[in-house]
Amino acid sequence: MAGASTKTHPDGGWGWCVVFGTFIATALGPGSFYASGVLFVAFLDAFGQSKAATSLVFTISGLVSVIMCSFGLAMSRRFGHRKTVMAAGVITFSGYLATSFTTSLYQIYITYAIAACGSGLSLVTSIEMVGLYFKHRLPLAIGLAMAGSGAGQFVLSIVTQLMVDRYGWRGTVMILAAMSANLCVAGALLRPLNNTQTKPKQYESISSNGILESIEMDTLNRQTRHIITRNSEIGVQNGERSAQKKLGCVHSIKLFLQSLYDASLFKEPVFYLILLTGVFHAVGQTIVIIHMVKRALEFRLSSTLSSFIPALMGLSQLTARPLWGALGNSDKLAKYALYAFCMAVCGISSIISNYTKSFTAQLLYIVVFGFCFGGYIILIPVVVTHFLGAKRMGYGITCVIQGQGVTALFIGPLAGWMRDSSGAYDSSFWLCGIAFLIAAIIALFLPVVDKMVMKRRKTSVSKRKTFRAGLSINLRISEFMTTV
């Protein structure tokens, strides 16, 4: 696929195979990251570094992953979604395999980040492909596709602990490398729609008047060859040719950067609110994902029982995401309200979990948290589509995920430092709960801001029309007076 959008959405057919391919991609990408709590403990024991330094492995990889989401979109528009996801499988496999041969934590910072590159390239690329196949059933399709991360977390958290106990962390990472190669299978399922492959390969650019234009590479190449031929005929000097080449390079770089983001998003106030909700709930989810197993061990739970906590969280997500997708499909329920509700429940339950330290209470907390966590994650694409439009879904999701990644870079080590300073995880999980509640409050203002912006734009258009009408009347009167 060359990145051109389709006007028809099959809402079924091969689209369900695309959903299954995205399910695999999210299971092997985000699913493995959510199970990182087990590897966090293994790395902590293997290298004897502080909790803050060890958690930096996963925060760096998370940041790299979300940065690569933009490059994944750009590559999908140049080479197609299928080839991009298959290339992501090769990169992820290489990163995990290199990790198994490392001898220090600082080397893992690099190799684990390489593996995260593949995860970032495949995540939004595969989700966007679901958006090309579905319109009316989009929330349900997104819910089923992103349930893969819950399945990955459920399976990998249990299997990873068993593999670490049997093969050690090096053997475990080798097995993860082999599993990640199945991203190539997921990519093979992302068959492009028939009417999306017919247009020449394109880059997108923003013209001076703000209208999106498509510059066909074939036309650009013909124009370039014509210019070079003409210049050679008239004997243009070497200095002028060099200047033209430099301008051509600058223009190519500009086009590439514009293909990474949609500049029109940054003119929408509601986009900034959606971005803020992503940043605040990233604070909460990073603390829970990275530190929930270690906190369970400090509650004097065994390592075997502690490994069931992320597994149960994954199972609750696996169950919840299709259900939240079906609820999001209903026209009677406001998408933003469901989004805010899920984040509020996550915040309240995280605060309460500080005072319920038994194994049963921790399992109950993880079930509730995982159920609502699965809800607000799959509602992000739905909310972005509702307020910003389907054409900007991929770019909107990418910006939200990147905001989360930058936040996670600081929050993971901060939560570890708070634990080392206070001797307990209570303050970290209080921070987690408050951040979720702030995100929920912001989400409730999304329709208010959207209506205000729409009303202001309608008023501005009305004023321009009135001004133009008055100007036209004045011109007619002046013409009449001149003839008289």
FENQUIFEN-V112537 format. One record per residue. N is the residue number from 1. PHI is phi in radians with two decimals (999 if undefined). Layout:
# FENQUIFEN-V112537
n phi
N PHI
N PHI
This chain:
# FENQUIFEN-V112537
n phi
1 999
2 -1.64
3 1.61
4 -1.30
5 -1.46
6 -1.80
7 -1.52
8 -1.93
9 -2.04
10 -1.04
11 0.97
12 2.75
13 1.08
14 -1.12
15 -0.99
16 -1.24
17 -1.19
18 -1.12
19 -1.05
20 -1.14
21 -1.09
22 -1.18
23 -0.99
24 -1.12
25 -1.09
26 -1.29
27 -1.19
28 -1.53
29 -1.70
30 -1.04
31 -1.05
32 -1.22
33 -1.20
34 -1.16
35 -1.58
36 -1.26
37 -1.04
38 -1.19
39 -1.18
40 -1.03
41 -1.17
42 -1.14
43 -1.16
44 -1.09
45 -1.30
46 -1.30
47 -1.92
48 1.13
49 -1.48
50 -1.22
51 -1.14
52 -1.14
53 -1.17
54 -1.24
55 -1.17
56 -1.14
57 -1.00
58 -1.45
59 -1.27
60 -1.14
61 -1.11
62 -1.13
63 -1.14
64 -1.07
65 -1.06
66 -1.29
67 -1.13
68 -1.26
69 -1.05
70 -1.11
71 -1.17
72 -1.10
73 -1.12
74 -1.11
75 -1.17
76 -1.15
77 -1.36
78 -1.66
79 -1.97
80 1.83
81 -1.15
82 -1.08
83 -1.13
84 -1.11
85 -1.20
86 -1.16
87 -1.12
88 -1.08
89 -1.10
90 -1.14
91 -1.16
92 -1.10
93 -1.00
94 -1.12
95 -1.15
96 -1.14
97 -1.11
98 -1.15
99 -1.07
100 -1.17
101 -1.82
102 -1.30
103 -2.14
104 -2.60
105 -1.14
106 -1.20
107 -1.21
108 -1.15
109 -0.89
110 -1.39
111 -1.18
112 -1.19
113 -1.18
114 -1.09
115 -1.07
116 -1.19
117 -1.01
118 -1.13
119 -1.08
120 -1.18
121 -1.13
122 -1.59
123 -1.12
124 -1.19
125 -1.04
126 -1.27
127 -1.14
128 -1.09
129 -1.10
130 -1.09
131 -1.13
132 -1.31
133 -1.62
134 -2.24
135 -2.30
136 -1.24
137 -1.74
138 -1.04
139 -1.02
140 -1.14
141 -1.11
142 -1.11
143 -1.07
144 -1.19
145 -1.15
146 -1.43
147 -1.13
148 -1.04
149 -1.16
150 -1.17
151 -1.12
152 -1.10
153 -1.17
154 -1.08
155 -1.28
156 -1.23
157 -1.15
158 -1.31
159 -1.13
160 -1.10
161 -1.10
162 -1.14
163 -1.20
164 -1.10
165 -1.17
166 -1.64
167 -1.94
168 1.41
169 -1.22
170 -1.19
171 -1.11
172 -1.10
173 -1.17
174 -1.09
175 -1.17
176 -1.08
177 -1.09
178 -1.12
179 -1.17
180 -1.17
181 -1.11
182 -1.23
183 -1.06
184 -1.12
185 -1.16
186 -1.05
187 -1.13
188 -1.12
189 -1.38
190 -1.46
191 -1.28
192 -1.21
193 -1.16
194 -1.04
195 -1.59
196 -1.91
197 -1.86
198 -1.49
199 -1.50
200 -1.10
201 -1.15
202 -2.30
203 -1.99
204 -1.87
205 -2.48
206 -1.84
207 -1.34
208 -1.15
209 -1.67
210 1.52
211 -1.63
212 -1.26
213 -2.04
214 -2.00
215 -1.85
216 -1.29
217 -1.18
218 -1.09
219 -1.11
220 -1.10
221 -1.16
222 -1.10
223 -1.11
224 -1.13
225 -1.11
226 -1.14
227 -1.14
228 -1.12
229 -1.08
230 -1.14
231 -1.13
232 -1.18
233 -1.23
234 -1.63
235 1.24
236 -1.20
237 -1.22
238 -1.06
239 -1.12
240 -1.21
241 -1.10
242 -1.08
243 -1.11
244 -1.12
245 -1.11
246 -1.12
247 -1.09
248 -1.12
249 -1.13
250 -1.07
251 -1.14
252 -1.14
253 -1.11
254 -1.09
255 -1.11
256 -1.14
257 -1.11
258 -1.22
259 -1.34
260 -1.39
261 -2.39
262 -1.77
263 -1.10
264 -1.16
265 -1.06
266 -1.34
267 -1.71
268 -1.81
269 -1.03
270 -1.16
271 -1.11
272 -1.16
273 -1.19
274 -1.07
275 -1.11
276 -1.14
277 -1.05
278 -1.11
279 -1.15
280 -1.25
281 -1.31
282 -1.17
283 -1.03
284 -1.21
285 -1.19
286 -1.13
287 -1.10
288 -1.18
289 -1.11
290 -1.41
291 -1.91
292 -1.20
293 -1.22
294 -1.13
295 -1.14
296 -1.09
297 -1.13
298 -1.28
299 -1.45
300 1.17
301 -1.64
302 -1.22
303 -1.12
304 -1.16
305 -1.14
306 -1.12
307 -1.20
308 -1.32
309 -1.16
310 -1.13
311 -1.12
312 -1.19
313 -1.08
314 -1.14
315 -1.13
316 -1.16
317 -1.15
318 -1.03
319 -1.32
320 -1.35
321 -1.11
322 -1.10
323 -1.17
324 -1.15
325 -1.13
326 -1.15
327 -1.13
328 -1.15
329 -1.31
330 -1.34
331 -1.39
332 -1.45
333 -1.92
334 -1.31
335 -1.08
336 -1.17
337 -1.19
338 -1.10
339 -1.03
340 -1.17
341 -1.06
342 -1.06
343 -1.21
344 -1.13
345 -1.12
346 -1.05
347 -1.15
348 -1.14
349 -1.16
350 -1.18
351 -1.17
352 -1.12
353 -1.11
354 -1.14
355 -1.94
356 -2.19
357 -1.82
358 -1.36
359 -1.11
360 -1.10
361 -1.16
362 -1.17
363 -1.11
364 -1.10
365 -1.07
366 -1.18
367 -1.11
368 -1.14
369 -1.09
370 -1.10
371 -1.12
372 -1.39
373 -1.06
374 -1.07
375 -1.22
376 -1.27
377 -1.16
378 -1.36
379 -1.44
380 -1.04
381 -1.07
382 -1.18
383 -1.16
384 -1.06
385 -1.13
386 -1.13
387 -1.66
388 -2.02
389 1.72
390 -1.17
391 -1.15
392 -1.85
393 -1.07
394 -1.04
395 -1.16
396 -1.13
397 -1.08
398 -1.04
399 -1.11
400 -1.13
401 -1.12
402 -1.19
403 -1.07
404 -1.15
405 -1.14
406 -1.12
407 -1.12
408 -1.09
409 -1.02
410 -1.68
411 -1.29
412 -1.00
413 -1.11
414 -1.09
415 -1.12
416 -1.13
417 -1.16
418 -1.10
419 -1.16
420 -1.14
421 -1.34
422 -1.65
423 1.48
424 -2.68
425 -1.62
426 -1.03
427 -1.13
428 -1.12
429 -1.36
430 -1.14
431 -1.04
432 -1.02
433 -1.12
434 -1.12
435 -1.09
436 -1.09
437 -1.15
438 -1.11
439 -1.07
440 -1.13
441 -1.13
442 -1.07
443 -1.07
444 -1.20
445 -1.58
446 -1.01
447 -1.19
448 -1.12
449 -1.14
450 -1.08
451 -1.16
452 -1.08
453 -1.15
454 -1.11
455 -1.14
456 -1.14
457 -1.18
458 -1.12
459 -1.11
460 -1.11
461 -1.13
462 -1.11
463 -1.14
464 -1.12
465 -1.13
466 -1.12
467 -1.10
468 -1.14
469 -1.12
470 -1.11
471 -1.12
472 -1.13
473 -1.12
474 -1.11
475 -1.14
476 -1.16
477 -1.13
478 -1.16
479 -1.12
480 -1.13
481 -1.11
482 -1.17
483 -1.18
484 -1.20
